[in-house]
């Protein structure tokens, strides 16, 4: 088997949550296969005379009990043209720095596999791409105008608002029919995030959890229910959501079939979608999570499926 150089564009390794992080599983499986691993942060990606370079380091990873230990080598400037795969795995925010990195990576040869396709990441932000599936989403408004949001909310009676480019449950709030309190919350959230808010009709089925469904190379590979803590509406693991085993329920199969076609068409290799009740709420293609939870609950190794499919693609 030919050994490859794999570059991970991601947040600092020391920030990895060893109990929940999906990238950690992808890194460890790549190491077990003998691949050479390189780490760099998005801010350390640059373009020099049309060459895409990064300042980072090669590293190894070993497991000691339940802990994963990283060993770094000397930091260096390196041309990414010699890599076989580049994995984009940093968390949002989806901002101009994020967009700039997609422009840089598009300069690489098409012989280098970039997961996910930079063009698709740029053109399909997770909270906007759901509009490709109008029949599967709840009543939704995206706006920066407080009057517009309040008018839409009045029809819903109970709504959820969240920042358009947030992640991990950040900024999600429930507003009810108290117009003065609702106005205060909306105004405060608009000022804090300084970009449009999503306003959606509240989905009561959140009490059964938010289902994270994982796709690898356009195919459904596993799912997990994320149950909010008591008196919370946030199901994200970052926000304290509790993992629970789940099957495919409500309209999951229909949504999976529709999303699968979209992912294949747009060259999106690794994705995670979120479904509450009958409704698709997000398509995560920047840094999907859920691998560790799905593995534990279903006795799976999604990271093995991931690299098997990568190797098949590049060989």
PEKA-V747064 format. One line per field, one symbol per residue. ss: DSSP state (@ for helix, = for strand, . for the rest). psi: psi as a letter, one per 40 degrees, with the letter a starting at -180 (. if undefined). burial: # if it has 24 or more other C-alpha atoms within 12 Angstrom, else .. A space follows every 10 residues. Layout:
ss: ???
psi: ???
burial: ???
This chain:
ss: ....=====. ..@@@..... .@@@@@@@@@ @@...===== .@@@====.. ========== ====..==== ==...====@ @@..====.. .....@@@@@ @@@@@..... ..===..@@@ @@@..@@@@@ @@@@@@...= ===..@@@@@ @@@@@@..== ===....... ..===...@@ @@@@@@@@@@ @@@...==== =..@@@@@.= ======..== =======... ......@@@. .===...... .@@@@@@@@@ @@@@@....= ======..== ====...... @@@@@@@@.. .@@@@@@@@@ @@@@.
psi: hhiihhhhhi iideehhdde hddddddddd ddeeihhhhi ideehihhfe hhiihaiiii hihhbeihhi hiahiihihe eeidhhhhei iiigaddddd dddddeeiie ehhhhihddd ddegideddd eegdeeiihh ihiehddddd dddddddhih iiidfiifeh ehihiaegdd dddddddddd dddfiiihhi hhhdeddeih hhhhhhfehh eiiihhhiih fieheiddee ihhiiiahab fddddddddd dddddefhdh ihihhhbehh eihhedgiie dddddddefi gddddddddd ddde.
burial: ...####### ###......# ########## #.#.###### #######... .######### #......#.# .......### #.######## ####...##. ########.. .######### ##.####### #.#..##### ####.#..## .##..#.### ########## ######.... .##.###.## ....###### ###..##### ########## ########.. ..#####... ######.##. .#..##.### .##..##### ########## ########## #####..... #######..# .....
